[in-house]
Every structure is written in C-alpha cells, then in structure tokens.
Amino acid sequence: MGGRIGILGGTFDPIHVGHLIIAQEALATCRLDRVLFVPSADPPHKRVADVAPAEARARMVALAVDRHPRFELCRIEMERTGKSYTVETLRRLRGKLGSGPEFYLIIGADSALEMPTWCDPQGVVDLARVTVMGRPGFPRDEVDERIAERMCYLDSPLLEISSTQIRSRIRTGLPIRYWVPENVARFIETHRLYR
C-alpha cells in the first residue's frame, strides 16, 4: 500500500476544532491520502494522572473524525504499555503498513522547537517528513538546524484555542460549543469529564 499518510499525534485532552483544521490543512496542502489521529496513551511530557483516561480520549477522537472520509483514529499507541515516543510509533506504523506509504508527521511550531528533547529526533526525521504548522511566537530560525533542514513549514489558520482552555472553561461552567465537535461536547458532558 503506497500513498501519503499524515500522522497527527497528541494527547487530545480533548480533541478540538483546531486539531481538525490543522489536519484538513495538511491533507489539502500536502496532498495526503489520509490522516491518522494517534492519541498518546502515556504521553512522555505529561503525568498520566493529569489527563483524562486514554480510552475516553480515544473515543473523543473517534467521534470527532467519524464523518470525514480521510480522517481516522489510529490506536497504535493505545496497544502498547509504557511511554509513547513518536519514533517508536513511526517504526511500528512502518512495520504494520510496509515501506510503501510516505509518512508526514504533522506537528505544531511549538513542538518543532522542542524536538531536540524528543527520544531519537533524528530517527523521527528519517522515518517521516516533518510537517510543521507555523504560528506566531515560534520562530523557524530557532529550530535546531540539523532537524530544521528536514522540516516543511505550512501556514495554518490562526486559531487561539487549546485543550487547556477547554478544560478550564468546563471547570468554570463556561460553554464549549463550537470549540469541539458537537458529539465530543456531548461525550464530555455525559461522562462528566474535566469537572
């Protein structure tokens, strides 16, 4: 199986419209065949106790992408124990999908700056084209030059929205309508998440 596969990983705590817009932008600009949303079961840069259960986050991703023909939930990080490192995820995806598809790892400009602290950043850029969604406040010239030369920057719509803001809004009783897909908002309400 060949083609171009976008890989958008994250905690997705919760997934929001910003994630979906970034994925759509990468899909169109990079001419991707599909985008895999990969929720991190045990994020290396966060304490598991501070995030919603992995299964709930995966379910929210599934709800958010269920009507898009080229978006799909990928549970590869949910199927393993221990910390979820991008390089290991890419290796496992390569093992499952073979050498045919070209991988496009979709990350934000903030992650591009942090990439030297990742587990085996060189392995990441060897396995995937790193597609960075630019945003103000995260200058390209501050990205480690050994990694930057293997990155492709895309201009993305500027949306000041974050999962942290959404969780805070829920805790303080503010609405999250239009911040997350409607079915995700219902899931959050039904399961009393982030209260």
C-alpha positions as CSV (number, residue, x, y, z in Angstrom):
1,M,0.0,0.0,0.0
2,G,1.5,3.3,-1.1
3,G,0.3,6.9,-0.8
4,R,0.9,9.7,1.6
5,I,-0.2,9.3,5.2
6,G,-0.4,12.2,7.6
7,I,0.2,11.3,11.2
8,L,-1.2,13.7,13.9
9,G,-0.4,12.6,17.3
10,G,-1.2,14.2,20.6
11,T,-2.9,13.9,24.0
12,F,-6.2,15.1,22.5
13,D,-7.4,16.0,26.0
14,P,-9.9,16.9,24.5
15,I,-9.6,16.9,20.7
16,H,-10.9,20.3,19.4
17,V,-11.6,22.1,16.1
18,G,-8.0,23.4,16.0
19,H,-6.8,19.9,15.6
20,L,-9.3,19.2,12.9
21,I,-8.4,22.4,11.0
22,I,-4.7,21.6,11.1
23,A,-5.3,18.1,9.8
24,Q,-7.5,19.4,7.0
25,E,-4.9,22.0,6.1
26,A,-2.1,19.3,5.9
27,L,-4.4,17.0,4.0
28,A,-5.0,19.6,1.3
29,T,-1.6,21.2,1.2
30,C,0.5,18.1,1.3
31,R,-2.0,16.1,-0.9
32,L,-2.3,13.4,1.7
33,D,-4.4,10.3,1.1
34,R,-5.5,10.2,4.7
35,V,-4.6,11.5,8.2
36,L,-4.2,9.2,11.2
37,F,-5.1,10.7,14.6
38,V,-2.9,9.0,17.1
39,P,-3.8,9.6,20.8
40,S,-1.0,9.1,23.2
41,A,-1.8,6.5,25.8
42,D,1.0,7.6,28.1
43,P,2.4,11.0,27.0
44,P,6.1,11.3,27.8
45,H,5.9,15.0,28.7
46,K,2.8,14.8,30.9
47,R,1.7,13.0,34.0
48,V,-0.9,10.4,33.3
49,A,-2.8,11.4,36.4
50,D,-3.3,14.9,34.9
51,V,-5.1,13.7,31.7
52,A,-8.4,12.1,31.0
53,P,-8.3,8.3,30.7
54,A,-6.7,7.1,27.4
55,E,-9.9,5.2,26.4
56,A,-12.0,8.3,26.8
57,R,-9.6,10.5,24.8
58,A,-9.5,7.8,22.0
59,R,-13.3,7.7,22.0
60,M,-13.5,11.5,21.6
61,V,-11.1,11.3,18.7
62,A,-13.2,8.6,17.0
63,L,-16.3,10.8,17.5
64,A,-14.6,13.9,16.0
65,V,-13.3,12.1,12.9
66,D,-16.2,9.7,12.2
67,R,-17.8,11.6,9.4
68,H,-14.6,12.6,7.5
69,P,-13.7,10.0,4.8
70,R,-10.0,10.5,5.1
71,F,-9.6,11.0,8.8
72,E,-9.3,8.0,11.1
73,L,-8.4,7.1,14.6
74,C,-5.2,5.1,14.9
75,R,-4.9,3.1,18.2
76,I,-1.3,2.1,17.8
77,E,-0.1,3.9,20.9
78,M,-3.1,2.5,22.9
79,E,-2.0,-1.0,22.1
80,R,1.3,-0.8,23.9
81,T,2.4,-0.2,27.5
82,G,4.8,2.5,28.7
83,K,5.5,6.0,27.4
84,S,4.5,6.8,23.9
85,Y,7.5,8.0,21.9
86,T,7.0,9.3,18.3
87,V,10.0,7.4,16.9
88,E,8.6,4.1,18.2
89,T,5.2,4.9,16.9
90,L,6.6,5.6,13.4
91,R,8.6,2.4,13.5
92,R,5.5,0.4,14.5
93,L,3.4,2.0,11.8
94,R,6.2,1.3,9.2
95,G,6.1,-2.4,10.4
96,K,2.3,-2.5,10.0
97,L,2.0,-0.6,6.8
98,G,5.2,-1.6,5.0
99,S,7.6,0.5,3.1
100,G,5.1,1.8,0.5
101,P,3.4,4.8,2.2
102,E,5.2,8.1,2.7
103,F,4.7,9.4,6.2
104,Y,4.0,13.1,7.0
105,L,4.3,13.8,10.7
106,I,2.1,16.8,11.5
107,I,3.3,18.9,14.4
108,G,2.9,22.5,15.7
109,A,5.6,25.1,15.7
110,D,6.0,24.7,19.5
111,S,6.8,21.0,19.0
112,A,9.3,21.8,16.3
113,L,11.3,23.9,18.9
114,E,11.1,21.0,21.4
115,M,12.0,18.3,19.0
116,P,15.7,18.1,20.1
117,T,14.4,16.9,23.5
118,W,12.4,14.1,22.0
119,C,13.5,10.5,22.0
120,D,15.7,10.0,18.9
121,P,14.7,13.1,16.9
122,Q,17.0,12.0,14.1
123,G,15.1,8.7,13.8
124,V,11.8,10.7,13.6
125,V,13.1,12.8,10.6
126,D,14.5,9.7,9.0
127,L,11.1,8.0,9.1
128,A,8.8,10.9,8.2
129,R,8.6,14.2,6.5
130,V,8.0,16.6,9.5
131,T,5.3,19.0,8.5
132,V,5.2,22.0,10.8
133,M,2.1,24.1,11.2
134,G,3.6,27.6,11.7
135,R,2.3,30.0,14.3
136,P,3.4,33.4,15.7
137,G,5.7,33.3,18.6
138,F,7.6,30.2,17.5
139,P,10.3,31.4,15.0
140,R,11.6,28.9,12.5
141,D,15.1,30.2,12.9
142,E,15.2,28.9,16.5
143,V,14.6,25.3,15.5
144,D,17.7,23.1,15.7
145,E,19.3,23.4,12.2
146,R,20.1,19.6,12.0
147,I,16.3,18.9,12.3
148,A,15.0,22.1,10.6
149,E,16.5,21.1,7.2
150,R,14.2,18.0,7.2
151,M,11.1,20.0,8.0
152,C,8.4,21.5,5.8
153,Y,6.6,24.6,7.2
154,L,2.9,25.3,6.3
155,D,1.0,28.4,7.0
156,S,-2.0,27.4,9.1
157,P,-5.1,29.4,10.1
158,L,-4.5,31.2,13.3
159,L,-6.8,29.8,16.0
160,E,-6.1,30.6,19.6
161,I,-7.7,27.5,21.0
162,S,-6.2,24.8,23.2
163,S,-7.3,21.8,25.2
164,T,-6.1,23.5,28.3
165,Q,-8.5,26.4,27.7
166,I,-11.4,24.0,27.0
167,R,-10.7,22.1,30.3
168,S,-10.6,25.4,32.1
169,R,-13.9,26.5,30.6
170,I,-15.6,23.3,31.6
171,R,-14.3,23.6,35.2
172,T,-15.7,27.1,35.4
173,G,-19.0,26.4,33.8
174,L,-18.4,28.2,30.5
175,P,-19.7,26.8,27.2
176,I,-17.5,24.9,24.8
177,R,-19.9,24.9,21.9
178,Y,-18.0,25.4,18.6
179,W,-14.7,24.7,20.4
180,V,-15.1,21.0,20.0
181,P,-17.3,18.9,17.6
182,E,-20.9,18.6,18.9
183,N,-20.7,14.9,19.5
184,V,-17.4,15.4,21.5
185,A,-19.1,18.0,23.7
186,R,-22.0,15.5,24.4
187,F,-19.4,12.8,25.3
188,I,-17.7,15.2,27.7
189,E,-21.0,16.2,29.3
190,T,-22.3,12.6,29.5
191,H,-19.1,11.3,31.1
192,R,-18.6,14.4,33.3
193,L,-15.0,14.9,32.1
194,Y,-12.9,17.8,33.3
195,R,-15.1,18.7,36.2
